[in-house]
Amino acid sequence: MTDNNIELHLGDNLKILKEIKKNSIDLIYIDPPFNTGKIQSRTQIKTTRSEDGDRIGFKGQSYKTEIIGKQSYSDIFDDYIVFLKPRIEEAKRILKPNGSFFLHLDYREIHYAKIMCDEIFGRDSFINEIIWSYDYGARSKSKWSAKHDNILWYAMDPKKYTFNYEDIDRIPYLAPNLVGPEKAAKGKTPTDSWWHTIVSPNSKEKTGYPTQKPIAIMNRIIKVHSNKNDLVLDFFAGAGTTGEAAIINERNAILIDNYDQAINIMKERFKNQKNLKVINH
């Protein structure tokens, strides 16, 4: 772990945002609830070999299932944009003049959120819509299966913002023989369409928190859109992946969430971080 500062805040993010100094944050990324109209939950289980087990596993052996925990949160809002707007207005207030704001949603609300963000930041400040595509889970039999999220990027100043091109992680060419060995070895930079799997239930980075995002996605955003020792903010912090990426890339982070379970997961995730502060509001 690094010596960078990590703050965990438990409480209403709107109230906490109002306490943050104007023009003090270098990068804001938020992944708010998607307004699915459901209670999002994930059950953690442990399996042990047992003759009277309730499931069959490797080589036909019998295993007994034990539920060891369940994480959940409400993802139901009557007026989602009214909920988000004052929080994003505060995000603009506290960003530095060369700062960037990233809003991560899915198809349900992204179009309404884009109009709202255009009004708050100005249409000229809209730089990119990033499509994160993945391929995991069930398939719909009544429509094209929804397997992507949308990430909107706004810059406070569309003519002067942090974009570390040389720090972009490279991806393989699909036809390496067409570009020559030197280019093929280096790889190419991604476009605004990013392909990366979700955090699988068996992944080492899995915390058990519903809707946890992959560390690779956050590493890309933080490396490119902030600099060493910058201050990164995530006010829907959830499992704390933004903080993990901040630590890996030697940034400072403020992480806010209103759920005890999220703060507990983050405290465990960052327990070896030297400069960790937990604040209850």
C-alpha positions as CSV (number, residue, x, y, z in Angstrom):
1,M,0.0,0.0,0.0
2,T,1.0,3.6,-0.5
3,D,1.3,6.5,1.9
4,N,-1.5,8.4,0.1
5,N,-4.5,9.6,2.1
6,I,-7.8,7.7,1.9
7,E,-10.9,9.0,3.6
8,L,-14.1,7.0,4.1
9,H,-17.2,9.0,4.9
10,L,-20.5,7.3,6.1
11,G,-23.5,9.6,5.6
12,D,-25.7,11.5,3.1
13,N,-23.5,12.3,0.2
14,L,-25.3,15.6,-0.6
15,K,-24.6,17.0,2.9
16,I,-21.0,15.8,2.8
17,L,-20.4,17.3,-0.7
18,K,-21.6,20.7,0.6
19,E,-18.8,20.6,3.2
20,I,-16.1,20.1,0.6
21,K,-14.1,23.1,-0.5
22,K,-14.8,24.7,-3.9
23,N,-12.3,23.8,-6.7
24,S,-10.5,21.2,-4.5
25,I,-11.0,17.9,-6.4
26,D,-9.0,16.8,-9.4
27,L,-11.2,13.9,-10.6
28,I,-14.7,12.7,-9.8
29,Y,-16.1,9.3,-10.8
30,I,-19.5,8.1,-9.6
31,D,-21.4,4.9,-10.3
32,P,-24.7,5.7,-8.7
33,P,-27.6,3.2,-8.4
34,F,-29.0,2.6,-11.9
35,N,-32.6,2.9,-10.8
36,T,-33.5,-0.6,-11.8
37,G,-36.5,-0.6,-9.6
38,K,-35.2,-3.6,-7.6
39,I,-33.4,-4.4,-4.4
40,Q,-29.8,-5.2,-5.5
41,S,-28.4,-8.1,-3.5
42,R,-25.6,-10.7,-3.6
43,T,-25.4,-13.7,-1.4
44,Q,-22.0,-15.1,-0.3
45,I,-21.8,-18.8,0.2
46,K,-19.3,-21.4,1.4
47,T,-19.3,-25.1,0.3
48,T,-17.9,-28.0,2.1
49,R,-17.7,-31.7,1.2
50,S,-20.6,-33.6,2.7
51,E,-22.3,-36.9,2.1
52,D,-25.7,-35.3,2.6
53,G,-24.9,-32.1,0.6
54,D,-27.4,-30.1,-1.4
55,R,-25.3,-29.7,-4.5
56,I,-23.1,-31.7,-6.8
57,G,-19.7,-30.3,-7.6
58,F,-16.3,-31.4,-9.0
59,K,-16.1,-35.1,-10.1
60,G,-19.7,-35.6,-9.0
61,Q,-18.8,-35.1,-5.3
62,S,-21.5,-33.9,-2.9
63,Y,-21.2,-30.5,-1.2
64,K,-23.2,-28.7,1.5
65,T,-24.0,-25.0,1.1
66,E,-23.7,-22.5,3.9
67,I,-24.8,-18.9,3.5
68,I,-22.1,-16.7,5.2
69,G,-23.4,-13.2,4.3
70,K,-25.7,-11.1,2.1
71,Q,-25.1,-7.6,0.8
72,S,-28.0,-5.5,-0.5
73,Y,-29.2,-2.0,-1.2
74,S,-32.3,-0.3,-2.6
75,D,-32.2,0.8,-6.2
76,I,-35.6,2.3,-6.4
77,F,-36.2,6.1,-7.0
78,D,-39.4,7.8,-7.9
79,D,-37.6,10.7,-9.6
80,Y,-34.1,9.7,-10.3
81,I,-32.9,12.8,-12.1
82,V,-34.3,15.0,-9.3
83,F,-32.2,12.8,-6.9
84,L,-29.0,13.1,-8.9
85,K,-29.1,16.8,-10.0
86,P,-28.2,18.6,-6.8
87,R,-25.3,16.1,-6.2
88,I,-23.9,16.7,-9.7
89,E,-24.2,20.5,-9.2
90,E,-22.1,20.1,-6.1
91,A,-19.6,18.0,-8.1
92,K,-19.1,20.8,-10.5
93,R,-18.6,23.3,-7.6
94,I,-15.9,21.3,-6.0
95,L,-14.0,20.3,-9.2
96,K,-10.7,22.1,-10.0
97,P,-10.7,24.2,-13.2
98,N,-8.9,21.4,-15.1
99,G,-10.8,18.6,-13.4
100,S,-13.0,15.9,-15.0
101,F,-16.3,14.3,-14.0
102,F,-17.4,10.8,-15.0
103,L,-20.9,9.5,-14.6
104,H,-21.5,5.8,-14.9
105,L,-25.0,4.6,-15.7
106,D,-26.9,2.1,-17.9
107,Y,-29.5,2.5,-20.6
108,R,-32.4,3.2,-18.2
109,E,-31.4,6.7,-17.2
110,I,-28.3,7.7,-19.3
111,H,-30.2,9.8,-21.9
112,Y,-32.0,11.9,-19.2
113,A,-28.8,12.2,-17.3
114,K,-26.9,13.4,-20.4
115,I,-29.4,16.3,-20.8
116,M,-29.1,17.2,-17.1
117,C,-25.3,17.2,-17.2
118,D,-25.3,19.3,-20.4
119,E,-27.3,21.9,-18.5
120,I,-25.0,21.8,-15.5
121,F,-21.5,21.6,-17.1
122,G,-22.4,23.1,-20.6
123,R,-22.6,21.1,-23.8
124,D,-19.1,22.2,-24.8
125,S,-17.7,20.4,-21.7
126,F,-19.0,17.0,-22.8
127,I,-15.9,15.2,-24.2
128,N,-16.9,11.5,-24.6
129,E,-19.5,8.8,-24.0
130,I,-17.6,5.6,-23.2
131,I,-19.4,2.3,-23.8
132,W,-18.2,-0.5,-21.5
133,S,-19.2,-3.8,-23.0
134,Y,-19.2,-7.1,-21.2
135,D,-20.5,-10.6,-21.8
136,Y,-21.7,-12.4,-18.7
137,G,-24.9,-13.7,-17.3
138,A,-28.3,-14.7,-18.7
139,R,-29.6,-14.0,-22.2
140,S,-33.0,-12.4,-22.9
141,K,-35.3,-14.4,-25.2
142,S,-37.6,-11.4,-25.9
143,K,-35.0,-8.6,-26.9
144,W,-31.3,-8.0,-27.5
145,S,-29.6,-8.7,-24.3
146,A,-28.4,-5.6,-22.5
147,K,-24.6,-6.1,-21.9
148,H,-23.1,-2.7,-21.7
149,D,-22.9,0.4,-19.5
150,N,-22.5,4.1,-20.4
151,I,-19.9,6.4,-18.9
152,L,-20.2,10.2,-19.6
153,W,-17.1,12.3,-19.4
154,Y,-17.3,16.0,-18.8
155,A,-14.3,18.4,-18.4
156,M,-14.6,21.6,-16.5
157,D,-12.6,23.3,-19.2
158,P,-12.9,21.6,-22.6
159,K,-9.7,23.2,-23.8
160,K,-7.6,22.3,-20.7
161,Y,-8.0,19.1,-18.8
162,T,-5.8,16.1,-17.7
163,F,-5.4,13.4,-20.3
164,N,-2.3,11.3,-19.9
165,Y,-2.2,9.7,-23.4
166,E,1.1,7.9,-22.7
167,D,-0.4,6.2,-19.6
168,I,-3.3,4.6,-21.6
169,D,-3.1,0.8,-21.3
170,R,-2.6,-0.8,-24.7
171,I,-4.8,-3.6,-26.1
172,P,-3.9,-6.2,-28.8
173,Y,-4.5,-5.6,-32.5
174,L,-7.1,-7.9,-33.9
175,A,-5.0,-8.5,-37.0
176,P,-1.4,-8.0,-35.8
177,N,0.1,-9.3,-39.1
178,L,-1.3,-6.3,-40.9
179,V,0.5,-3.7,-38.8
180,G,4.0,-5.2,-38.5
181,P,5.8,-6.7,-35.5
182,E,6.8,-3.4,-33.8
183,K,3.2,-2.0,-33.7
184,A,1.8,-5.4,-32.8
185,A,4.2,-5.8,-29.8
186,K,3.2,-2.3,-28.5
187,G,-0.5,-2.7,-29.0
188,K,-3.1,0.0,-29.8
189,T,-4.9,2.4,-27.6
190,P,-8.6,1.7,-26.8
191,T,-11.4,3.7,-28.4
192,D,-14.5,5.0,-26.6
193,S,-15.8,1.3,-26.7
194,W,-14.2,-0.7,-23.9
195,W,-14.5,-4.5,-23.7
196,H,-13.9,-6.0,-20.2
197,T,-15.7,-8.7,-18.3
198,I,-17.5,-7.9,-15.1
199,V,-16.1,-9.0,-11.8
200,S,-17.0,-12.7,-11.8
201,P,-18.2,-14.4,-8.6
202,N,-15.0,-16.4,-8.5
203,S,-12.6,-13.5,-9.0
204,K,-9.9,-12.7,-6.5
205,E,-11.0,-9.1,-6.5
206,K,-14.6,-9.9,-5.6
207,T,-15.7,-8.3,-2.3
208,G,-19.3,-9.6,-2.3
209,Y,-20.8,-6.1,-2.8
210,P,-23.5,-5.9,-5.5
211,T,-22.6,-4.2,-8.7
212,Q,-18.9,-4.0,-7.9
213,K,-16.9,-2.7,-10.9
214,P,-13.6,-4.1,-12.2
215,I,-10.4,-2.6,-11.0
216,A,-9.1,-2.5,-14.6
217,I,-11.9,0.0,-15.6
218,M,-11.0,2.3,-12.7
219,N,-7.3,2.0,-13.3
220,R,-7.7,3.2,-16.8
221,I,-9.8,6.2,-15.8
222,I,-7.6,7.3,-12.9
223,K,-4.3,6.8,-14.7
224,V,-5.4,8.9,-17.7
225,H,-7.5,11.6,-16.1
226,S,-5.5,12.4,-13.0
227,N,-1.9,12.7,-11.9
228,K,0.2,11.3,-9.1
229,N,-0.9,12.7,-5.6
230,D,-4.1,14.2,-7.1
231,L,-7.4,14.0,-5.1
232,V,-10.0,11.6,-6.5
233,L,-13.6,11.6,-5.2
234,D,-16.3,8.9,-5.5
235,F,-19.5,9.8,-3.6
236,F,-21.3,6.5,-4.4
237,A,-18.3,4.5,-3.4
238,G,-19.9,1.0,-2.8
239,A,-17.2,-1.6,-2.8
240,G,-14.4,1.0,-3.0
241,T,-12.9,0.1,-6.3
242,T,-12.2,3.8,-7.0
243,G,-10.2,3.9,-3.8
244,E,-8.3,0.8,-4.7
245,A,-7.3,2.2,-8.1
246,A,-6.3,5.5,-6.4
247,I,-4.0,3.6,-4.1
248,I,-2.5,1.5,-6.9
249,N,-1.8,4.7,-8.9
250,E,-0.6,6.8,-6.0
251,R,-3.5,9.2,-5.8
252,N,-5.4,10.4,-2.7
253,A,-9.1,9.6,-2.4
254,I,-12.3,10.6,-0.7
255,L,-15.0,7.8,-0.7
256,I,-18.5,8.5,0.4
257,D,-21.4,6.0,1.0
258,N,-24.6,5.9,3.0
259,Y,-24.5,2.2,3.7
260,D,-22.8,0.6,6.7
261,Q,-22.0,-2.5,4.7
262,A,-20.2,-0.5,2.0
263,I,-18.0,1.2,4.6
264,N,-17.3,-2.1,6.3
265,I,-16.2,-3.7,3.0
266,M,-14.0,-0.7,2.3
267,K,-12.4,-0.7,5.8
268,E,-11.5,-4.4,5.2
269,R,-10.3,-3.7,1.7
270,F,-8.0,-0.8,2.9
271,K,-7.0,-2.2,6.3
272,N,-3.3,-2.1,5.4
273,Q,-3.4,1.4,4.1
274,K,-1.2,3.6,6.3
275,N,-3.2,6.9,6.0
276,L,-6.8,5.7,6.3
277,K,-9.4,7.8,8.0
278,V,-13.0,6.8,8.7
279,I,-15.6,9.6,9.4
280,N,-19.2,9.1,10.5
281,H,-21.5,12.0,9.7
